[in-house]
Amino acid sequence: MRDQDAAESLPFTLNETHYLILSRIESEQERNFYESETVRQQWSAEQLQRFYDYDLFGRYAISCDKDALMKTAIIEN
């Protein structure tokens, strides 16, 4: 197995920078949202910070079309 294949088969994990960003989020519900989306979407720490700055959680909470919002957010950020 090539090194790249081995790396691609490993599960995505959060690094220290991810945890630093998440630790600054006061709301447990909001923090859980960003943590789960980061793992699910495999966001880098930079992407996580951008989505937090974009207030993706707030936009997601009030959105009627959550799938479209996620696609738009990823394209814009």
KEZA-669727 format. One record per atom (N, C-alpha, C): atom name; residue in one letter; z negated, x negated, y; residue number from 1. Coordinates in steps of 0.02 Angstrom, whole numbers, padded with zeros to 5 digits, m for minus. Atoms other than C-alpha are relative to their C-alpha. Layout:
CA/A/Z/X/Y/NUM $
...
//
This chain:
N/M/00000/m00042/m00059/1 $
CA/M/00000/00000/00000/1 $
C/M/00000/m00045/00062/1 $
N/R/m00002/00038/m00062/2 $
CA/R/00044/m00067/00171/2 $
C/R/m00061/00015/00043/2 $
N/D/00057/m00009/m00044/3 $
CA/D/m00090/m00089/00303/3 $
C/D/00008/00063/00043/3 $
N/Q/m00012/m00059/m00042/4 $
CA/Q/m00009/00045/00412/4 $
C/Q/m00011/00064/m00040/4 $
N/D/00010/m00059/00042/5 $
CA/D/m00007/00169/00268/5 $
C/D/m00075/00012/m00012/5 $
N/A/00072/m00006/00012/6 $
CA/A/m00190/00134/00233/6 $
C/A/m00035/00026/00062/6 $
N/A/00030/m00023/m00063/7 $
CA/A/m00236/00158/00416/7 $
C/A/00016/00073/00013/7 $
N/E/m00020/m00069/m00012/8 $
CA/E/m00140/00322/00426/8 $
C/E/m00036/00048/m00047/8 $
N/S/00033/m00044/00047/9 $
CA/S/m00232/00391/00275/9 $
C/S/m00075/00007/00014/9 $
N/L/00070/m00006/m00018/10 $
CA/L/m00404/00362/00352/10 $
C/L/m00011/00060/00045/10 $
N/P/00013/m00056/m00045/11 $
CA/P/m00485/00511/00436/11 $
C/P/m00013/m00025/00071/11 $
N/F/00010/00017/m00070/12 $
CA/F/m00491/00511/00625/12 $
C/F/m00075/00001/00015/12 $
N/T/00070/00002/m00019/13 $
CA/T/m00660/00460/00693/13 $
C/T/m00006/m00014/00074/13 $
N/L/00014/00012/m00071/14 $
CA/L/m00734/00459/00865/14 $
C/L/m00029/m00069/00010/14 $
N/N/00028/00066/m00014/15 $
CA/N/m00774/00292/00944/15 $
C/N/m00054/00006/00054/15 $
N/E/00055/00000/m00048/16 $
CA/E/m00911/00241/01066/16 $
C/E/00021/00032/00066/16 $
N/T/m00023/m00028/m00063/17 $
CA/T/m00806/00289/01217/17 $
C/T/00004/00076/m00004/17 $
N/H/00000/m00073/00010/18 $
CA/H/m00778/00464/01147/18 $
C/H/m00071/00027/00008/18 $
N/Y/00068/m00024/m00003/19 $
CA/Y/m00965/00484/01123/19 $
C/Y/m00031/m00007/00069/19 $
N/L/00024/00008/m00069/20 $
CA/L/m01002/00418/01297/20 $
C/L/00023/00058/00044/20 $
N/I/m00028/m00056/m00038/21 $
CA/I/m00887/00549/01373/21 $
C/I/m00035/00066/m00020/21 $
N/L/00030/m00062/00025/22 $
CA/L/m00957/00688/01263/22 $
C/L/m00074/00005/00020/22 $
N/S/00071/m00002/m00016/23 $
CA/S/m01137/00639/01301/23 $
C/S/m00014/00022/00072/23 $
N/R/00008/m00020/m00070/24 $
CA/R/m01109/00676/01486/24 $
C/R/00011/00075/00011/24 $
N/I/m00013/m00072/m00006/25 $
CA/I/m01063/00858/01452/25 $
C/I/m00065/00037/m00016/25 $
N/E/00066/m00032/00007/26 $
CA/E/m01220/00962/01478/26 $
C/E/00000/00060/m00048/26 $
N/S/m00003/m00061/00041/27 $
CA/S/m01166/01124/01393/27 $
C/S/00016/m00018/m00073/27 $
N/E/m00011/00015/00071/28 $
CA/E/m01184/01112/01204/28 $
C/E/00064/00033/m00026/28 $
N/Q/m00060/m00035/00021/29 $
CA/Q/m01046/01241/01179/29 $
C/Q/00062/m00036/00023/29 $
N/E/m00057/00037/m00028/30 $
CA/E/m00927/01146/01292/30 $
C/E/00008/m00067/m00035/30 $
N/R/m00002/00064/00035/31 $
CA/R/m00972/00980/01211/31 $
C/R/00028/00008/m00071/31 $
N/N/m00025/m00014/00068/32 $
CA/N/m00941/01053/01037/32 $
C/N/00075/00014/00001/32 $
N/F/m00072/m00015/m00006/33 $
CA/F/m00772/01119/01094/33 $
C/F/00040/m00065/00007/33 $
N/Y/m00037/00062/m00011/34 $
CA/Y/m00715/00949/01158/34 $
C/Y/m00004/m00046/m00060/34 $
N/E/00006/00042/00059/35 $
CA/E/m00782/00859/01006/35 $
C/E/00046/00023/m00056/35 $
N/S/m00042/m00026/00054/36 $
CA/S/m00695/00973/00882/36 $
C/S/00074/m00007/00016/36 $
N/E/m00071/00008/m00019/37 $
CA/E/m00531/00972/00979/37 $
C/E/00022/m00073/m00002/37 $
N/T/m00016/00071/00002/38 $
CA/T/m00538/00783/00994/38 $
C/T/00015/m00022/m00071/38 $
N/V/m00011/00018/00070/39 $
CA/V/m00552/00765/00806/39 $
C/V/00062/00034/m00026/39 $
N/R/m00057/m00038/00026/40 $
CA/R/m00426/00902/00768/40 $
C/R/00066/m00025/00028/40 $
N/Q/m00062/00022/m00032/41 $
CA/Q/m00296/00840/00892/41 $
C/Q/00008/m00077/00001/41 $
N/Q/00001/00074/00001/42 $
CA/Q/m00341/00655/00870/42 $
C/Q/00012/m00029/00069/42 $
N/W/m00007/00023/m00069/43 $
CA/W/m00360/00628/01057/43 $
C/W/m00032/m00069/00008/43 $
N/S/00031/00063/m00020/44 $
CA/S/m00391/00455/01124/44 $
C/S/m00056/00016/00049/44 $
N/A/00053/m00011/m00049/45 $
CA/A/m00542/00433/01238/45 $
C/A/00030/00018/00068/45 $
N/E/m00034/m00014/m00064/46 $
CA/E/m00422/00434/01386/46 $
C/E/00024/00072/00002/46 $
N/Q/m00022/m00069/00003/47 $
CA/Q/m00348/00599/01329/47 $
C/Q/m00059/00048/00006/47 $
N/L/00060/m00042/m00004/48 $
CA/L/m00520/00674/01305/48 $
C/L/m00024/00005/00072/48 $
N/Q/00022/m00001/m00069/49 $
CA/Q/m00568/00625/01481/49 $
C/Q/00047/00041/00044/49 $
N/R/m00048/m00039/m00039/50 $
CA/R/m00407/00698/01552/50 $
C/R/m00008/00075/m00012/50 $
N/F/00008/m00072/00015/51 $
CA/F/m00432/00864/01461/51 $
C/F/m00066/00026/00028/51 $
N/Y/00063/m00020/m00030/52 $
CA/Y/m00613/00869/01520/52 $
C/Y/00009/00009/00076/52 $
N/D/m00013/m00004/m00072/53 $
CA/D/m00558/00835/01700/53 $
C/D/00044/00061/00017/53 $
N/Y/m00045/m00058/m00007/54 $
CA/Y/m00425/00971/01679/54 $
C/Y/m00037/00066/m00010/54 $
N/D/00043/m00058/00017/55 $
CA/D/m00567/01091/01628/55 $
C/D/00033/00043/m00054/55 $
N/L/m00033/m00035/00055/56 $
CA/L/m00478/01136/01467/56 $
C/L/m00047/00052/m00030/56 $
N/F/00048/m00047/00029/57 $
CA/F/m00636/01220/01402/57 $
C/F/m00003/00065/00041/57 $
N/G/00003/m00059/m00044/58 $
CA/G/m00648/01337/01552/58 $
C/G/00064/00040/m00003/58 $
N/R/m00065/m00035/00003/59 $
CA/R/m00463/01377/01547/59 $
C/R/00009/00034/m00068/59 $
N/Y/m00005/m00028/00068/60 $
CA/Y/m00471/01406/01358/60 $
C/Y/m00043/00063/m00006/60 $
N/A/00046/m00056/00006/61 $
CA/A/m00619/01523/01376/61 $
C/A/00028/00064/00031/61 $
N/I/m00025/m00060/m00034/62 $
CA/I/m00528/01641/01495/62 $
C/I/00073/00017/m00017/62 $
N/S/m00071/m00009/00016/63 $
CA/S/m00353/01625/01422/63 $
C/S/00010/00056/m00051/63 $
N/C/m00020/m00052/00048/64 $
CA/C/m00271/01771/01335/64 $
C/C/00045/m00030/m00054/64 $
N/D/m00045/00032/00048/65 $
CA/D/m00144/01657/01250/65 $
C/D/m00022/m00072/m00010/65 $
N/K/00030/00066/00010/66 $
CA/K/m00245/01510/01187/66 $
C/K/00049/m00051/m00028/66 $
N/D/m00049/00047/00027/67 $
CA/D/m00103/01432/01087/67 $
C/D/00046/m00027/00054/67 $
N/A/m00045/00022/m00054/68 $
CA/A/00012/01428/01238/68 $
C/A/m00037/m00046/00049/68 $
N/L/00039/00043/m00045/69 $
CA/L/m00128/01355/01345/69 $
C/L/m00006/m00070/m00029/69 $
N/M/00007/00067/00031/70 $
CA/M/m00157/01213/01221/70 $
C/M/00065/m00039/00003/70 $
N/K/m00065/00033/m00003/71 $
CA/K/00029/01174/01213/71 $
C/K/00015/m00024/00071/71 $
N/T/m00012/00017/m00070/72 $
CA/T/00043/01176/01403/72 $
C/T/m00044/m00058/00022/72 $
N/A/00047/00053/m00019/73 $
CA/A/m00111/01068/01425/73 $
C/A/00021/m00067/m00028/73 $
N/I/m00021/00062/00031/74 $
CA/I/m00047/00938/01304/74 $
C/I/00063/m00028/00034/74 $
N/I/m00061/00022/m00034/75 $
CA/I/00123/00932/01390/75 $
C/I/m00016/m00026/00069/75 $
N/E/00016/00019/m00069/76 $
CA/E/00048/00921/01565/76 $
C/E/m00044/m00062/00003/76 $
N/N/00047/00056/m00002/77 $
CA/N/m00081/00790/01519/77 $
C/N/00023/m00053/m00048/77 $
//
